[in-house]
């Protein structure tokens, strides 16, 4: 029989009568003897009875020998061993591999991306064969729209939000530091030279509201352990779409002099110095 796209075009190799059926979304084989069922994406494939094996557009091959081959690996139905989760902006071609997840039969994959900017994004799940060859990706488009500034540790998944304030939310001022040298000369004007050095510095401040049964001092100690004392690069992302990879330093922690349950808040301030690119951080260079 021949099925092209979602349409059934009748029998090709059987004597039973049949006709064209349009827009078929479900099919069932029964009361017969079947050798193999092959599902492909292309519609210009041969309609003879010769088995052609796996192709780049193969979706599944059912052998009916107590097993089946499924998925789409480009070089011959190899076993799928893992999945790659990738992401790119809808208006760009640069793709980042977010994670590699081992394949477990009949298991559901849940993945939370904490490194995303505010943008229209395309996420792809790519099967990976035992010989490390990529299969055909399955993609979905999503829109990110978070609020505030956030510190993200890609390795651990820890996050810290600067999205709360006791009074005014305030403003964030980023300063671009440049390698600029002014040389005084004997002429009327100085000579100015620029180097490649160029990085941003800024300060973030936010209110910390302790979780139930906690105190603000305990919250600060957790933040100190996760983001301040280990001195490694962190991703800093803002709701306006800007992304920085920064070193974090000079924390200040301010609380009321007298606190009690229900009145135990704090204001945390951190200084940030840009030390690398988002591309290098996502690709594991930093």
N, C-alpha and C positions, 0 to 999 in steps of 0.2 A: 504494500500500500504506500501511497505518497501523501505526506503532510508537508505543506510549505507555509511557513509563517504560522498563522492561526487557522488556516483553511485546509480541509481534507479534500483531496482531489481524486479519491476513489481508488479501487484496486488496480495494481499493476502486475502482481504475480499470483493472484488467486482467482479462482473461477466464480466466487460469489459475486453477485451484482452489487453495485454501489454507485453513488452519485456525489456531486460536489456539496460540501457542507461548509458554510462560511462562519468565520468568527468562532472557532472551536477553542474553548478554554479548559476542557476536561475530557480525558479519554480513558477508556478501560478496555484492556485486552482479555478475552476469556474464550473458553470453548474452542481451543485450538492448540496447535503446536508451533512454538515460536523459537527461532534460532537466535535472533539478535534484534534489539531495538536501538537505533541511533538517533540522537537529537542534535541538530546543527542549526546555526543561525543563518547561514547563507540560503538563498532561495534559488540559486542557479546550479545546484548540485546535480550529479547524474541520478537518473531514476531507474537504473538497471539493478540487478541483484548482486553485483560485485561488492564485496566488503572492501572499503577503502581505509579503514582504521582511523586513528586520531588525526585531526586537523586543528588549525588555529581557531576555528569557529566551533569546534565540537563542545557541546554542553554536557552530554552524558552518553555512555554506551552501556546498555544493559545486556549482559551475556546470557542470563538465565541459566547459570551454572552454580547456583547457590552463592553467587557474589555479584557485584556490579562495579563498574568503573564510573565515577562521577566527577564533576568539576570540569576544569578546562586548563590543563597544562599543555604548553605548546609542542612538546616533543614526545608524545606517545603514551598518554594515559599513565604517567608515573604517579606514585603515591603522593598525596598531599601531606606534608609534615607540619606546616605552619601557615599562618596568615600574617601579612604585613598590613598595618594600618597607616595610611598616608593622607596628607592634607595639603591643599593648595588654595590660594585665593582664586575666586572665580574669574578675576580679570588678569591673572598672571599664570605663567607656566612653571614657576619654581615650585617643586614638590618636596615636602619634608616627610621622612619616614618617622612616625611617632612611636611605633612599638612593633614588636614581633611576638606573636602569640602562638604557642604550640597548638596543633590541631588535636582536638579530642572529639571523637565521634558522638553525635547526638547531644552536644553541649551548646549552650547559648553564650555568645560573647558579649560582654558589656565593657565598654571603654569610655572613660571620662577624659576629655582633653582640657587641660588647664593652661596650656600655653597659647591658646588661640587669641588673635586680635579681634577687635570689633570690625567685622567685614562679612561679606558673602563668601562662604567657604565651600569647597568640594572635598568630601571625605571619600576615600576609596579603600576597599578591602581587597587585597590581592593574594590569591593562593600561591603558595611556594612549594615547588616539588622537591623531592629528595635530592635532586642534583642542583638545587638552588636556582632553578629557572622559574621566572615569574609566569603566572597564568593571567587570564583575562580579568581585569579589575571590575568590581561592582561598585558604582559610585552613587552618592546621594549629596544633594546640595542643602546647606543649612546656613542660617544667619546668626552671628554672634552679636549680642547687645547687652553687655554687662555695664555696671555703673561703678565709678570710682577708680582708684589706682590700686594695683595688686602686686605683691611680691610672690613669685612662683619658683619653687625648687623642682625642676624637671625630674631630677633623679628620685626624689622621695615623694613627690606629689603634695608637699606641704605648701600652704598658701597663707598669706596675711593680707587682709584688706584694709585699705585706707579710705573707707567709705562712710565713716561715722564721725560726728563732731558734737561737742557739748553745746556750743553756740553757733557761730557762723562756720560754714564749711570752709571758707577761705579760698585761696588760690594757690596754684602750684607754679612757681617760676623756675624755668630751666635756663641755665646759662651755658652758652657755647664757649668753651675754652679753646683758643687757637694758639698755635706756635707762632707767635708774632714778636719780632725783634725790631726795635727802633735804634738806628745807628746815627748818632749826631755827626755831622760833617762840617767842613769849613764853609759850605755854601749856605744859602738862605734856608733850605729845607732839609730835613733829615731823610735818610734812606731807610725804607721799611722792607724787611724780609719775612717771608712766611715759610714755615716748615710743614710737614705732613701732619703734625700733631693736631687733632681735633676731637674733642670729647665734651660731653655734657655733665654738668653738676646740678644738683637740686636737693631740696629738702622736702620730706613728706611728714605730715603730722595727722594723727587720728586719735579719736577717743576709743579706749578699750572698756568694754562693758563685760565684766567677768560672767562666766557661765554659772548656773545655779550650783551652789555648794563650793564655789571657788572664791578666791580673793584676787584682787588686781595684781598683787605682788607675785602670786603663783603664775598668773597669766604672763607677766613680764619674764619670769624665769624660763618659761617654755619658749617664748619668742627669742630670748637671748641664746638658748641652746640651739634652736632650729635655724636662726638667720644671722646671728651677730658673731658668735664666738668661733665658728668654723672657718671664716674668712675664705669663702669660695664665691665664684660668680653666681648671681641670681638674675632671673628674668624679672623685669619691672614693666608692667603693661598698664596702659591708661585707657579710659573709655573713649578718648578722642582718637584712638587708633595708633598712638605712638608706642614703640617698643624699645626698651633699653636693656642691656646686659651690664650689671653694675656690681661694684664692691660696696658694702654697707658698713658704715662706721658712725662713731660719735652719738650713741643713743642718749636721749634724755627722757626721763620718766617722771611725770608730775602728777601728784594726787592731792586731794584735800588733806589737811593736817590731821583731822579727826574723821574717821570713816566708820560706818556700821552697815549692817546688812540692808541692802536697798539704796545705800548711798556710798558705794565703793566703786568709783570709776577712776580712770586714769587717762592722761594724755601722753602718747608716745610720739617722739620725734626722732627721725633717722636722717642721716646724710648719705647721699648716693653719688658715686663717681662712675661714669661710664668707662668700661674697660674692654669692650669687644662688640662684635656685631651679632645681631639676632641669628643670621645665617650660620655663623660659626657655632653659636650656642646650640642651636637645634641639630646641627650635624655632628655634635660631640667633639668639636675642636677645642672648646673652652670647658 
